[in-house]
Amino acid sequence: MTVRQILKRLGNGPWRPRSGRRLWSNSVVHRILSDSVYTGTGYHNRYSFHVPKRPRTQGPRSGERTCRQPRPQAEWIPIPVPAVLDEPTHQQALAQLARNRVLSFRNNMRHEYLLRCLLTCRTCGLAMFGVTTHGSDGKPRWRYYRCHGRDCVSRDRDRACPQRQAKVDELDAAVWEHVKQLLNDPATLLGEFEAFARQAEEHATDEQIEEQREQAQLRRLDREEQRLLDAYQAEALDLTELKERRQQIAGRRQALTAQREQQARIRAERQVAQATLADLKAFCERIRSRLEEATLAEKQRLLHLLIDRVIVGEDTLEIRHVIPLRRLKPEGIAPGSPDGPCEGSGPVAAPPQETDERLRSDGVRPALL
């Protein structure tokens, strides 16, 4: 049996993982079948922990040793633990996993898909992947992008996603021609950000007046709260009424603070958009000179740089763009492998000269690469 068949049986049976959900994880089942701890032997000192080469810059675990690396097997310390699997079953499972690994679709390097890791199904919101079907003569005949929601077993769905498959050639051509058109005519992209820049200039005075008004409202709430405390000390209010009135003031202050934060965020986005105008034309000129001779690997690099997500519907196609905020050196899009990326691999790694931030088209807000 494959791990997928085991998942299907577990989903139909009475057993549940400790989370209580019906769906079992592929990685959990794989580990039970392959890790020696389930056959009665655990190991201490099996891994060493180091600071990552590219640590997180924010968050509670930034700077900690979160990168796990295996130690030499001679340094492992065996510990007896209760066994879940007997040893013959464990060995048979390892042999079957080895056979399944050879036949896995991840090792299929024959087909290439331009929009890998960029497509999302509009109907169910899951990602889409490329599939190639073959004719009776063994030659590739049909190529489609299929939604992961059509797989009811691994996605724990009652029924498959009803959206039809999209033809690879038609979808690739549509997205690539759209990107070429934008790069050849950057005025289309400039229009949206120029509108934000104009809004920043037109509403600068109004925003100043609005800021002063909000500060006056906050000072008024502080004075109102102080008067409530004075009235309580003078025994004009009881404790219950004081709590209710203070809760009302706290709610009004929280709403006013949220409104100020939202306006400050909009002002910052307008300023970023205004600063982007100078770099956008130069970026388009550097890139479009190589569009016609670009290989598949270079096209994938460019699409991952300029597109955040492509949402595919039944009869619609929504492309969400991102625009580099910092300058991209001419050698930023390096030549790819002559054979192109293999199927099953992740997105092409970003070159070191690429930008650190981009602007998204859906809301014009920064998006980290």
N, C-alpha and C positions, 0 to 999 in steps of 0.2 A: 504494500500500500504506500501511496505517497502521503506527505504531510497534509495535503489538501483533502484527501479522502478521509484521513483521521479527523480533520476539522469538521467535515460533513457529518460523520457519525456522532461526534461529540455534540454537535448542534442539535441533532435529532434525539439524543439520549437524555437521561435524567441528570447527568453530571454537569456541574457548573464550576467555573473558576471562582477563586475566592472573592472576586469583585461582585459576584452574584449575577452578572449578565450571561446571556445565552451564548454569546460569541466567545470562542477561545482564540487566543492569539497564536499566530503562526510561530513566532519566536519562542513562546513558552513551550509548545509541544516539541519543537525542534530541540530545545535545550534539555527537556526531560529525556529524550531519546539519545542524546549525544554526550551529556555531561556525566562524568564518573561519580559525582556526588550522589546521584540517584541509584547507583549500584552498591552503595555502602562505603565509599571512601571519599572523604572531603580533603581538601588541602589548604593548609595555612601557608602564609608567605608566598602565595602564588603570583602576586602582582606587586609592582612598585608604582607609586603615584608621584607624578611630577607636575610642575606648572606648565600649562600648554604653551606652545610656541607662539600662538596667537590668542592670548587670554582675553576674556571679556573685559571691556572697559567699564561696564556698569553692572549693577546687580549685587545681591548679597554674597555671591561666591566668587566675585572678581578677585583675581590674584591667588586663589587657593589651588592646591594640587589636585586638580580634577582629571588629569590625563593619566589613564591606567596603561601600564606596559607590563607584559609578562616577564617574569624572572626565569632564569635557567631552571630546567626541571630538577636538577640536582639540589636546588635550594628549597624545593617544596617540602612541606612537613605533612605527611599523611595523618588523617584523623578518622577513626571509624565512626560512621553515622548510620542511622537506620536505613535499610535498603528499600527502595521502591520497585526496582527492576532486578530480576535475576541476571547473572552474567551472560548466559546464552542468548537471552532476548536482547540484551544490550549489544552484543556483537552482531547479531542479525540486523538490528536496526542501523548500526553503523554501516554495514555492507549495503543495505538498501538505500541509505542516504547517499552513499558514494555513487551508486548507479543512477539515482535520480539527479544528482548534481551534473553528471555528464549530459543528461538529456534536457537540462533546464533551459528555458527560453532565454535566460540571461547570458548563456554562452552562444547564442545565435548571432553571429557577426555578419550575416549576409545582407541585411537590409538597413537602410538609413532613412531617418525621418527628420526633416528640417525643423519642425515645430515641437520636438521632444521637450517635455517639462514646461511648456508654455500654455497648453490648452486646458480649459475648464468647461464642463458641461453646464449649460444654463438651466437645464431641467432639474438636476439633482445636486449641482455644485461640486461634484467630484472631478478629479483629473481625468484626462483622456490619454490614451497610449496608442501606438501604431501597431497594426497587425497586417500580415501579408498572407494571402491564401494562394495556393498553387493549383494548377490544372492537373489533368490526368497525366500529362507528360512531365510533371515535376518542375515546370518553369513557373516563376511568379506571374500571376495573372491579375489579381485584384489587391489593392492596398487601401486600407481604411484607417481612420482614427476612431477608436472605440472608447466609450465611457466605462470607467471602472464600476459604475453602478449596474452594469449588465451582469456582473458576477455576484450572485446572491449568496454564495457560500462564504467567501472571504469578507464581504461587506455586511453580512448579517441583515439582508433585506428580504422582505416577504415576496417582492416581485421585482423583476429587472427594470432598469431605467427604460422608459419607452422611446427615448430619443434615438433616431436613426444614426447609423455610422456616417462619417464624413469621408469623402474620397481624399486621399492624401495629395494627389497631384493638383486637384482643384483648390484645396485649402492652402497648400504651400504657395501656389502661384498667386492667389489672391492676397495673402499677407505680404509676400515679398514685393509684389508690385505696389502695394499700398506704402510700404516703407520706402521704396525707391522714389515714389512720387513725393513723399514728404521731404526727403533729403534733397531732391531736385528743386523743390519749391518750399523753402523754409518759411515763407510768409504765412502759410497755413498754421504752422506751429506758433509763429510769432504773434498771430492775432490774439490767441487766448491770453498769453502772458502780457501783451501790450494793454489789453483790457484791464487786467489787474493793476498794472502800473498806473494807468489813467485814474482808476478808482482811488489809488493811494494818494494821488495829487489832489483830486477833487474833494475827497472827504477828510483831508488832513485837518482843516479848521473845525469841521463838525465833530470829529473825534476828540479834539482838544476840549471843546465845550462839553461833550458827553462825559469825558473823563472827570472834569471838574464837578459835574452834576453828581456822578456816582460817588466821588469822594465826599461831597456834602451829605449825601444820603447815609453813607457809613458813619460820618460824625454824628448825624442826627440819631441813628440807632444807638450809638454809644451813650449819648446824653439821655435817651429814653430808658436805657437799661440802668443808668446811674440813678435816675429819678425813681425807678421801681425799688431799688435797694434802699434809697432814703425813705420811701413810703413804708417799706417793711420794717425798718428800724424805728420809725415813728408809730408802729403798730396800726397803720392805716390799712395794711394788707395782711392776710394770713399766708402761711407757707404754701398752701396748695395753689392759691391764686398767683403767688409770686412765681412758682414753677411753671404754670401754664403760660403766663405772660412772657417769661424769659424764653420758653421754647418757641413761642411765636416770633420773637425778635431774632432768635438764632436761625430759624428757618428763612426769614427775610434776608438776613445777612449772608447766609449760604447761597441763596439764589442770586443775590447781587454780586457776590464774589465770583460765582461761576460765569455770570454774564461778562464781568470784566476780563476774566481769563480767556474767554472765547474771543472777545474783541481784540485782545492783545495778540492772540494766535493768528487772527486774520491779518492784523497789521504786519506781523513778522512774515507771513506768507507773501504778502504783497511786496514787501521789500526784497525778499529772495527772488520773486519773479522779475522785479525790475532789474536786479543785478544780473539775471540770466540773459537778458536781451543781447548784451554785448558779445557773449560767448557763443550764442546759438548759431549765428550765421557762419562764423569761422569753423565751428565743428562740422556743420553740414558740408562746407567746401572741402574740408580735409577728407571726409568719408566718401563722398559721392564719386570721387575720381577713380575709385577702385571697385565700384559696384559691378561693372560688367564682367570683370575678370575674377571676381571672388569665387573661391572654392566653397564646397558645402560646409567645411569647418569654419571658414571665415564668415559665411552667412550666418551660421549658428551663433558665433561670437557676437556679431552685430545685432542680431535679433534679441539675444539675451541682454545686451546693453541698452537697447532702445525700447523694448517691450516688457511690460510688467506681467500682463496676462492677456490671453485671447479667449474670450467667452463665446462658445459656439452654441447657437440655438438651432431650431429646426430650419428656419429660413433667414436667420440673422447672424451677424458676426460682429462682435464688439471687441475692438482693439484698445487696450489701455496702455498709453505710451508713458515712457519715462525719459527725461532729458538730462544728460550729465550737467552738473553744476560747475565742475572744475574742468580745466582744460585737459583734453586728451591728446597726448603726443602722437605724431604721425605714425610711429611704430607701434602704437597701442594695439592694433589689430594684426597680430602676427600671423604668418602663413601657417595653416594647419597641416595635418598629416595628409599625404596624397591619397590615402585610402579613406579619409574621413573618419568620424567617430564610429565606434562599434555600437551595435544595438545593445541596450541594457545599461550602457554607461550613463553617468550623470551628465549635467551640463558641462560644457567645455570650461576649463578653469580660466578665471579672469587673469589677464596679464598684469604685471605689476604697475604699468603705467595707467591703468584705467582709473576712472574717477571714484571717489569715495561716496558721493551722494548723488541722488537723482531727484528730479521733480516728477511727480505722478500727474497724469492728466485728469484723474478722477478726484478733484478736490485741490490740486496744486499744493501738495504738502510733501515735505522731504521723505524719501524712502531710502534707507541704508542698503548698500549692495551686500 
